[in-house]
């Protein structure tokens, strides 16, 4: 008897659990094989899984402590309520964001040992796994990069008292964007080297 690889065996077991009529419903097209990227996924062993406060928490802190969030923070808050009410609302919003956007996917990754794109595939399906989180996160990063470039360029032109010069704004924005991209690319390379050294 030919022995199937574990990933093929797992997908075969999943398909065998479905009733026979599931494959013969009119208008319903169901994939009988998993994509290569799902079958090739191997869970990270529990010993190699880092705690959330060492790997993703610093990234999230860097995201949330971004200067663009603080530009107009007092305009729609302190004019509407007292400082204590605003702080209470901020605490409630922070807890909700932590529970809904951070804790659930983080714990799914910790429990399964699978990377984000596999966790996304389990939620959005194999087609949605290509779109979410991959393309959506890519678009989000492009938007983040653009807003960061705009805010930084705006600060620089205001500091130079040249807010009305479009040519200077474009030149500074291009220089800032290329510089930021270069630092990010170099930073990723250095982080990879440190990670290889620590592992």
KAQUI-V988676 format. One record per pair of residues at least 24 apart in sequence whose ideal C-beta (glycine too) atoms are under 8 Angstrom apart, sorted by the first residue. I is the first residue (numbers start at 1). J is the second residue. Records with the same first field share a line. If there is no record, write none. Layout:
I=J + J
This chain:
7=34 + 39 + 40
8=39
11=39
31=126
34=126
35=126
37=117 + 129
38=118 + 121 + 126 + 129
41=114 + 115 + 118
43=112 + 113 + 114
44=113 + 114 + 115
45=113
46=113
49=110 + 113
52=106 + 110
56=102 + 106
60=102
66=148
67=151
68=147 + 148 + 151
71=151
145=177 + 180 + 181
148=180
149=173 + 176 + 177 + 180
152=176 + 180
